[in-house]
């Protein structure tokens, strides 16, 4: 599982993927995979490849 963060590939574990999915629901709604992901309390701009 991978997501791009500032042009770098970041591997995302299944546990983190689930957490990102849950925290991303409101932030990414209607953004088609682009938006602010809240990960560990940090807002990051991400383009996901996880089909979330």
N, CA, C and O atoms as a Tripos MOL2 file, in Angstrom:
@<TRIPOS>MOLECULE
protein
  208   207    52     0     0
PROTEIN
NO_CHARGES

@<TRIPOS>ATOM
      1 N           0.8350   -1.1860    0.0000 N.3       1 UNK1
      2 CA          0.0000    0.0000    0.0000 C.3       1 UNK1
      3 C           0.8760    1.2440    0.0000 C.2       1 UNK1
      4 O           1.8150    1.3540    0.7890 O.2       1 UNK1
      5 N           0.5650    2.1710   -0.8840 N.am      2 UNK2
      6 CA          1.4110    3.3510   -1.0050 C.3       2 UNK2
      7 C           0.5660    4.6170   -1.1310 C.2       2 UNK2
      8 O          -0.5540    4.5910   -1.6410 O.2       2 UNK2
      9 N           1.1270    5.7090   -0.6590 N.am      3 UNK3
     10 CA          0.5250    7.0110   -0.9300 C.3       3 UNK3
     11 C           1.6670    7.9710   -1.2050 C.2       3 UNK3
     12 O           2.7710    7.7940   -0.6910 O.2       3 UNK3
     13 N           1.4060    8.9780   -2.0070 N.am      4 UNK4
     14 CA          2.4500    9.9360   -2.3310 C.3       4 UNK4
     15 C           2.3510   11.1430   -1.4070 C.2       4 UNK4
     16 O           1.2840   11.7400   -1.2610 O.2       4 UNK4
     17 N           3.4630   11.4940   -0.7920 N.am      5 UNK5
     18 CA          3.5220   12.6500    0.0940 C.3       5 UNK5
     19 C           4.7130   13.4870   -0.3260 C.2       5 UNK5
     20 O           5.8570   13.0650   -0.1590 O.2       5 UNK5
     21 N           4.4630   14.6530   -0.8600 N.am      6 UNK6
     22 CA          5.5140   15.5330   -1.3560 C.3       6 UNK6
     23 C           6.4130   14.8210   -2.3540 C.2       6 UNK6
     24 O           7.6300   15.0050   -2.3490 O.2       6 UNK6
     25 N           5.8030   14.0030   -3.2120 N.am      7 UNK7
     26 CA          6.5400   13.3460   -4.2730 C.3       7 UNK7
     27 C           7.2760   12.0950   -3.8340 C.2       7 UNK7
     28 O           7.9170   11.4430   -4.6580 O.2       7 UNK7
     29 N           7.2030   11.7430   -2.5580 N.am      8 UNK8
     30 CA          7.8970   10.5650   -2.0750 C.3       8 UNK8
     31 C           6.9050    9.4510   -1.8110 C.2       8 UNK8
     32 O           5.7730    9.6960   -1.3940 O.2       8 UNK8
     33 N           7.3390    8.2270   -2.0570 N.am      9 UNK9
     34 CA          6.4910    7.0780   -1.7940 C.3       9 UNK9
     35 C           6.5500    6.7370   -0.3160 C.2       9 UNK9
     36 O           7.6260    6.5950    0.2660 O.2       9 UNK9
     37 N           5.3960    6.6110    0.2640 N.am     10 UNK10
     38 CA          5.3190    6.2670    1.6790 C.3      10 UNK10
     39 C           4.5030    4.9920    1.8190 C.2      10 UNK10
     40 O           3.3410    4.9270    1.4160 O.2      10 UNK10
     41 N           5.1330    3.9930    2.3930 N.am     11 UNK11
     42 CA          4.4150    2.7320    2.5940 C.3      11 UNK11
     43 C           3.4840    2.8820    3.7930 C.2      11 UNK11
     44 O           3.8560    3.4290    4.8310 O.2      11 UNK11
     45 N           2.2710    2.3830    3.6210 N.am     12 UNK12
     46 CA          1.2680    2.5030    4.6610 C.3      12 UNK12
     47 C           0.8400    1.1010    5.0810 C.2      12 UNK12
     48 O           0.3940    0.3010    4.2590 O.2      12 UNK12
     49 N           0.9810    0.8180    6.3650 N.am     13 UNK13
     50 CA          0.5760   -0.4950    6.8610 C.3      13 UNK13
     51 C          -0.9440   -0.5900    6.8530 C.2      13 UNK13
     52 O          -1.6360    0.4220    6.7410 O.2      13 UNK13
     53 N          -1.4580   -1.8070    6.9720 N.am     14 UNK14
     54 CA         -2.9040   -1.9930    6.9640 C.3      14 UNK14
     55 C          -3.5510   -1.2670    8.1390 C.2      14 UNK14
     56 O          -4.6460   -0.7210    8.0040 O.2      14 UNK14
     57 N          -2.8870   -1.2590    9.2780 N.am     15 UNK15
     58 CA         -3.4260   -0.5650   10.4500 C.3      15 UNK15
     59 C          -3.4840    0.9260   10.1900 C.2      15 UNK15
     60 O          -4.5050    1.5650   10.4470 O.2      15 UNK15
     61 N          -2.3900    1.4890    9.6780 N.am     16 UNK16
     62 CA         -2.3670    2.9170    9.3750 C.3      16 UNK16
     63 C          -3.3400    3.2670    8.2620 C.2      16 UNK16
     64 O          -3.9550    4.3340    8.2680 O.2      16 UNK16
     65 N          -3.4730    2.3490    7.3000 N.am     17 UNK17
     66 CA         -4.4180    2.5800    6.2070 C.3      17 UNK17
     67 C          -5.8210    2.7440    6.7550 C.2      17 UNK17
     68 O          -6.5690    3.6210    6.3230 O.2      17 UNK17
     69 N          -6.1750    1.8910    7.7140 N.am     18 UNK18
     70 CA         -7.5100    1.9560    8.3030 C.3      18 UNK18
     71 C          -7.7020    3.2700    9.0710 C.2      18 UNK18
     72 O          -8.7520    3.9070    8.9890 O.2      18 UNK18
     73 N          -6.6710    3.6540    9.8100 N.am     19 UNK19
     74 CA         -6.7400    4.9090   10.5680 C.3      19 UNK19
     75 C          -6.8630    6.1000    9.6270 C.2      19 UNK19
     76 O          -7.6380    7.0230    9.8760 O.2      19 UNK19
     77 N          -6.0800    6.0710    8.5280 N.am     20 UNK20
     78 CA         -6.1440    7.1540    7.5500 C.3      20 UNK20
     79 C          -7.5180    7.2090    6.9050 C.2      20 UNK20
     80 O          -8.0650    8.2900    6.6860 O.2      20 UNK20
     81 N          -8.0770    6.0400    6.6010 N.am     21 UNK21
     82 CA         -9.4000    5.9940    5.9840 C.3      21 UNK21
     83 C         -10.4180    6.6510    6.9040 C.2      21 UNK21
     84 O         -11.2480    7.4400    6.4530 O.2      21 UNK21
     85 N         -10.3560    6.3280    8.1950 N.am     22 UNK22
     86 CA        -11.3370    6.8480    9.1440 C.3      22 UNK22
     87 C         -11.1860    8.3530    9.3370 C.2      22 UNK22
     88 O         -12.1790    9.0770    9.4000 O.2      22 UNK22
     89 N          -9.9310    8.8240    9.4310 N.am     23 UNK23
     90 CA         -9.7120   10.2450    9.6840 C.3      23 UNK23
     91 C          -9.8910   11.0780    8.4150 C.2      23 UNK23
     92 O         -10.0380   12.2990    8.4780 O.2      23 UNK23
     93 N          -9.8760   10.4040    7.2630 N.am     24 UNK24
     94 CA         -9.9370   11.0950    5.9820 C.3      24 UNK24
     95 C         -11.3690   11.2720    5.4880 C.2      24 UNK24
     96 O         -11.6110   12.0190    4.5390 O.2      24 UNK24
     97 N         -12.3180   10.5890    6.1270 N.am     25 UNK25
     98 CA        -13.6870   10.5690    5.6180 C.3      25 UNK25
     99 C         -14.2340   11.9700    5.3950 C.2      25 UNK25
    100 O         -14.7230   12.2760    4.3080 O.2      25 UNK25
    101 N         -14.1570   12.8270    6.4130 N.am     26 UNK26
    102 CA        -14.7160   14.1720    6.2850 C.3      26 UNK26
    103 C         -13.8240   15.0740    5.4550 C.2      26 UNK26
    104 O         -14.3070   15.8230    4.6060 O.2      26 UNK26
    105 N         -12.5130   15.0060    5.7000 N.am     27 UNK27
    106 CA        -11.5850   15.8990    5.0070 C.3      27 UNK27
    107 C         -11.5660   15.6520    3.5020 C.2      27 UNK27
    108 O         -11.4680   16.5870    2.7070 O.2      27 UNK27
    109 N         -11.6600   14.3730    3.1220 N.am     28 UNK28
    110 CA        -11.4940   14.0230    1.7160 C.3      28 UNK28
    111 C         -12.8280   13.8240    0.9850 C.2      28 UNK28
    112 O         -12.8480   13.4980   -0.2020 O.2      28 UNK28
    113 N         -13.9270   14.0180    1.6950 N.am     29 UNK29
    114 CA        -15.2280   13.7760    1.0800 C.3      29 UNK29
    115 C         -15.3970   14.6290   -0.1670 C.2      29 UNK29
    116 O         -15.2890   15.8540   -0.1190 O.2      29 UNK29
    117 N         -15.6660   13.9590   -1.2900 N.am     30 UNK30
    118 CA        -15.9110   14.6740   -2.5290 C.3      30 UNK30
    119 C         -14.6440   15.1630   -3.2100 C.2      30 UNK30
    120 O         -14.7110   15.8230   -4.2470 O.2      30 UNK30
    121 N         -13.4910   14.8460   -2.6380 N.am     31 UNK31
    122 CA        -12.2340   15.3230   -3.2110 C.3      31 UNK31
    123 C         -11.5670   14.2800   -4.0900 C.2      31 UNK31
    124 O         -10.4790   14.5190   -4.6150 O.2      31 UNK31
    125 N         -12.2010   13.1260   -4.2600 N.am     32 UNK32
    126 CA        -11.6930   12.0710   -5.1320 C.3      32 UNK32
    127 C         -10.2580   11.6950   -4.7930 C.2      32 UNK32
    128 O          -9.4040   11.6010   -5.6750 O.2      32 UNK32
    129 N          -9.9980   11.4800   -3.4900 N.am     33 UNK33
    130 CA         -8.6870   10.9950   -3.0750 C.3      33 UNK33
    131 C          -7.6760   12.0790   -2.7700 C.2      33 UNK33
    132 O          -6.5650   11.7830   -2.3290 O.2      33 UNK33
    133 N          -8.0440   13.3430   -3.0000 N.am     34 UNK34
    134 CA         -7.1160   14.4290   -2.6630 C.3      34 UNK34
    135 C          -7.6970   15.2300   -1.5060 C.2      34 UNK34
    136 O          -8.8950   15.5130   -1.4710 O.2      34 UNK34
    137 N          -6.8500   15.5850   -0.5760 N.am     35 UNK35
    138 CA         -7.3430   16.3850    0.5310 C.3      35 UNK35
    139 C          -6.4010   16.3130    1.7160 C.2      35 UNK35
    140 O          -5.2910   15.7920    1.6080 O.2      35 UNK35
    141 N          -6.8410   16.8300    2.8320 N.am     36 UNK36
    142 CA         -6.0250   16.8330    4.0380 C.3      36 UNK36
    143 C          -6.2810   15.5580    4.8200 C.2      36 UNK36
    144 O          -7.3950   15.2940    5.2720 O.2      36 UNK36
    145 N          -5.2170   14.7730    4.9680 N.am     37 UNK37
    146 CA         -5.3260   13.5630    5.7740 C.3      37 UNK37
    147 C          -4.8320   13.8790    7.1650 C.2      37 UNK37
    148 O          -3.7540   14.4510    7.3290 O.2      37 UNK37
    149 N          -5.6010   13.5160    8.1610 N.am     38 UNK38
    150 CA         -5.1630   13.7070    9.5310 C.3      38 UNK38
    151 C          -4.5020   12.4170    9.9900 C.2      38 UNK38
    152 O          -5.1770   11.4270   10.2740 O.2      38 UNK38
    153 N          -3.1780   12.4380   10.0590 N.am     39 UNK39
    154 CA         -2.4270   11.2450   10.4670 C.3      39 UNK39
    155 C          -1.6070   11.5720   11.6930 C.2      39 UNK39
    156 O          -0.6840   12.3850   11.6260 O.2      39 UNK39
    157 N          -1.9260   10.9580   12.8000 N.am     40 UNK40
    158 CA         -1.2070   11.2380   14.0310 C.3      40 UNK40
    159 C          -1.3570   12.6860   14.4640 C.2      40 UNK40
    160 O          -0.4700   13.2390   15.1130 O.2      40 UNK40
    161 N          -2.4740   13.2980   14.1090 N.am     41 UNK41
    162 CA         -2.7300   14.6730   14.4860 C.3      41 UNK41
    163 C          -2.0780   15.6770   13.5470 C.2      41 UNK41
    164 O          -2.1750   16.8840   13.7670 O.2      41 UNK41
    165 N          -1.4100   15.1880   12.4950 N.am     42 UNK42
    166 CA         -0.7330   16.0780   11.5570 C.3      42 UNK42
    167 C          -1.4990   16.1310   10.2420 C.2      42 UNK42
    168 O          -1.8360   15.0940    9.6710 O.2      42 UNK42
    169 N          -1.7690   17.3240    9.7700 N.am     43 UNK43
    170 CA         -2.4380   17.4910    8.4910 C.3      43 UNK43
    171 C          -1.4070   17.4460    7.3780 C.2      43 UNK43
    172 O          -0.4240   18.1870    7.3980 O.2      43 UNK43
    173 N          -1.6360   16.5690    6.4060 N.am     44 UNK44
    174 CA         -0.7130   16.4710    5.2840 C.3      44 UNK44
    175 C          -1.4780   16.4800    3.9820 C.2      44 UNK44
    176 O          -2.5930   15.9640    3.9120 O.2      44 UNK44
    177 N          -0.8940   17.0580    2.9530 N.am     45 UNK45
    178 CA         -1.4910   17.0070    1.6250 C.3      45 UNK45
    179 C          -1.0550   15.7070    0.9820 C.2      45 UNK45
    180 O           0.1420   15.4400    0.8740 O.2      45 UNK45
    181 N          -2.0030   14.8980    0.5550 N.am     46 UNK46
    182 CA         -1.6460   13.5800    0.0300 C.3      46 UNK46
    183 C          -2.4790   13.2250   -1.1850 C.2      46 UNK46
    184 O          -3.6260   13.6520   -1.3170 O.2      46 UNK46
    185 N          -1.8930   12.4450   -2.0640 N.am     47 UNK47
    186 CA         -2.6150   11.8490   -3.1740 C.3      47 UNK47
    187 C          -2.5700   10.3520   -2.9240 C.2      47 UNK47
    188 O          -1.5020    9.7440   -2.9810 O.2      47 UNK47
    189 N          -3.7260    9.7510   -2.6480 N.am     48 UNK48
    190 CA         -3.6850    8.3520   -2.2380 C.3      48 UNK48
    191 C          -3.8520    7.4070   -3.4080 C.2      48 UNK48
    192 O          -4.4830    7.7360   -4.4120 O.2      48 UNK48
    193 N          -3.2770    6.2300   -3.2610 N.am     49 UNK49
    194 CA         -3.3940    5.1670   -4.2580 C.3      49 UNK49
    195 C          -4.0630    3.9660   -3.6250 C.2      49 UNK49
    196 O          -3.8980    2.8360   -4.0850 O.2      49 UNK49
    197 N          -4.8250    4.2170   -2.5610 N.am     50 UNK50
    198 CA         -5.4000    3.1180   -1.7970 C.3      50 UNK50
    199 C          -6.8630    2.8920   -2.1610 C.2      50 UNK50
    200 O          -7.4920    1.9640   -1.6520 O.2      50 UNK50
    201 N          -7.4020    3.7240   -3.0280 N.am     51 UNK51
    202 CA         -8.8050    3.5930   -3.4020 C.3      51 UNK51
    203 C          -9.7430    3.9010   -2.2580 C.2      51 UNK51
    204 O         -10.8160    3.3050   -2.1610 O.2      51 UNK51
    205 N          -9.3590    4.8250   -1.3870 N.am     52 UNK52
    206 CA        -10.1790    5.1480   -0.2140 C.3      52 UNK52
    207 C         -11.3320    6.0530   -0.6160 C.2      52 UNK52
    208 O         -12.1390    6.4380    0.2310 O.2      52 UNK52
@<TRIPOS>BOND
     1     1     2 1
     2     2     3 1
     3     3     4 2
     4     3     5 am
     5     5     6 1
     6     6     7 1
     7     7     8 2
     8     7     9 am
     9     9    10 1
    10    10    11 1
    11    11    12 2
    12    11    13 am
    13    13    14 1
    14    14    15 1
    15    15    16 2
    16    15    17 am
    17    17    18 1
    18    18    19 1
    19    19    20 2
    20    19    21 am
    21    21    22 1
    22    22    23 1
    23    23    24 2
    24    23    25 am
    25    25    26 1
    26    26    27 1
    27    27    28 2
    28    27    29 am
    29    29    30 1
    30    30    31 1
    31    31    32 2
    32    31    33 am
    33    33    34 1
    34    34    35 1
    35    35    36 2
    36    35    37 am
    37    37    38 1
    38    38    39 1
    39    39    40 2
    40    39    41 am
    41    41    42 1
    42    42    43 1
    43    43    44 2
    44    43    45 am
    45    45    46 1
    46    46    47 1
    47    47    48 2
    48    47    49 am
    49    49    50 1
    50    50    51 1
    51    51    52 2
    52    51    53 am
    53    53    54 1
    54    54    55 1
    55    55    56 2
    56    55    57 am
    57    57    58 1
    58    58    59 1
    59    59    60 2
    60    59    61 am
    61    61    62 1
    62    62    63 1
    63    63    64 2
    64    63    65 am
    65    65    66 1
    66    66    67 1
    67    67    68 2
    68    67    69 am
    69    69    70 1
    70    70    71 1
    71    71    72 2
    72    71    73 am
    73    73    74 1
    74    74    75 1
    75    75    76 2
    76    75    77 am
    77    77    78 1
    78    78    79 1
    79    79    80 2
    80    79    81 am
    81    81    82 1
    82    82    83 1
    83    83    84 2
    84    83    85 am
    85    85    86 1
    86    86    87 1
    87    87    88 2
    88    87    89 am
    89    89    90 1
    90    90    91 1
    91    91    92 2
    92    91    93 am
    93    93    94 1
    94    94    95 1
    95    95    96 2
    96    95    97 am
    97    97    98 1
    98    98    99 1
    99    99   100 2
   100    99   101 am
   101   101   102 1
   102   102   103 1
   103   103   104 2
   104   103   105 am
   105   105   106 1
   106   106   107 1
   107   107   108 2
   108   107   109 am
   109   109   110 1
   110   110   111 1
   111   111   112 2
   112   111   113 am
   113   113   114 1
   114   114   115 1
   115   115   116 2
   116   115   117 am
   117   117   118 1
   118   118   119 1
   119   119   120 2
   120   119   121 am
   121   121   122 1
   122   122   123 1
   123   123   124 2
   124   123   125 am
   125   125   126 1
   126   126   127 1
   127   127   128 2
   128   127   129 am
   129   129   130 1
   130   130   131 1
   131   131   132 2
   132   131   133 am
   133   133   134 1
   134   134   135 1
   135   135   136 2
   136   135   137 am
   137   137   138 1
   138   138   139 1
   139   139   140 2
   140   139   141 am
   141   141   142 1
   142   142   143 1
   143   143   144 2
   144   143   145 am
   145   145   146 1
   146   146   147 1
   147   147   148 2
   148   147   149 am
   149   149   150 1
   150   150   151 1
   151   151   152 2
   152   151   153 am
   153   153   154 1
   154   154   155 1
   155   155   156 2
   156   155   157 am
   157   157   158 1
   158   158   159 1
   159   159   160 2
   160   159   161 am
   161   161   162 1
   162   162   163 1
   163   163   164 2
   164   163   165 am
   165   165   166 1
   166   166   167 1
   167   167   168 2
   168   167   169 am
   169   169   170 1
   170   170   171 1
   171   171   172 2
   172   171   173 am
   173   173   174 1
   174   174   175 1
   175   175   176 2
   176   175   177 am
   177   177   178 1
   178   178   179 1
   179   179   180 2
   180   179   181 am
   181   181   182 1
   182   182   183 1
   183   183   184 2
   184   183   185 am
   185   185   186 1
   186   186   187 1
   187   187   188 2
   188   187   189 am
   189   189   190 1
   190   190   191 1
   191   191   192 2
   192   191   193 am
   193   193   194 1
   194   194   195 1
   195   195   196 2
   196   195   197 am
   197   197   198 1
   198   198   199 1
   199   199   200 2
   200   199   201 am
   201   201   202 1
   202   202   203 1
   203   203   204 2
   204   203   205 am
   205   205   206 1
   206   206   207 1
   207   207   208 2
@<TRIPOS>SUBSTRUCTURE
     1 UNK1         2 RESIDUE 1 A UNK
     2 UNK2         6 RESIDUE 1 A UNK
     3 UNK3        10 RESIDUE 1 A UNK
     4 UNK4        14 RESIDUE 1 A UNK
     5 UNK5        18 RESIDUE 1 A UNK
     6 UNK6        22 RESIDUE 1 A UNK
     7 UNK7        26 RESIDUE 1 A UNK
     8 UNK8        30 RESIDUE 1 A UNK
     9 UNK9        34 RESIDUE 1 A UNK
    10 UNK10       38 RESIDUE 1 A UNK
    11 UNK11       42 RESIDUE 1 A UNK
    12 UNK12       46 RESIDUE 1 A UNK
    13 UNK13       50 RESIDUE 1 A UNK
    14 UNK14       54 RESIDUE 1 A UNK
    15 UNK15       58 RESIDUE 1 A UNK
    16 UNK16       62 RESIDUE 1 A UNK
    17 UNK17       66 RESIDUE 1 A UNK
    18 UNK18       70 RESIDUE 1 A UNK
    19 UNK19       74 RESIDUE 1 A UNK
    20 UNK20       78 RESIDUE 1 A UNK
    21 UNK21       82 RESIDUE 1 A UNK
    22 UNK22       86 RESIDUE 1 A UNK
    23 UNK23       90 RESIDUE 1 A UNK
    24 UNK24       94 RESIDUE 1 A UNK
    25 UNK25       98 RESIDUE 1 A UNK
    26 UNK26      102 RESIDUE 1 A UNK
    27 UNK27      106 RESIDUE 1 A UNK
    28 UNK28      110 RESIDUE 1 A UNK
    29 UNK29      114 RESIDUE 1 A UNK
    30 UNK30      118 RESIDUE 1 A UNK
    31 UNK31      122 RESIDUE 1 A UNK
    32 UNK32      126 RESIDUE 1 A UNK
    33 UNK33      130 RESIDUE 1 A UNK
    34 UNK34      134 RESIDUE 1 A UNK
    35 UNK35      138 RESIDUE 1 A UNK
    36 UNK36      142 RESIDUE 1 A UNK
    37 UNK37      146 RESIDUE 1 A UNK
    38 UNK38      150 RESIDUE 1 A UNK
    39 UNK39      154 RESIDUE 1 A UNK
    40 UNK40      158 RESIDUE 1 A UNK
    41 UNK41      162 RESIDUE 1 A UNK
    42 UNK42      166 RESIDUE 1 A UNK
    43 UNK43      170 RESIDUE 1 A UNK
    44 UNK44      174 RESIDUE 1 A UNK
    45 UNK45      178 RESIDUE 1 A UNK
    46 UNK46      182 RESIDUE 1 A UNK
    47 UNK47      186 RESIDUE 1 A UNK
    48 UNK48      190 RESIDUE 1 A UNK
    49 UNK49      194 RESIDUE 1 A UNK
    50 UNK50      198 RESIDUE 1 A UNK
    51 UNK51      202 RESIDUE 1 A UNK
    52 UNK52      206 RESIDUE 1 A UNK
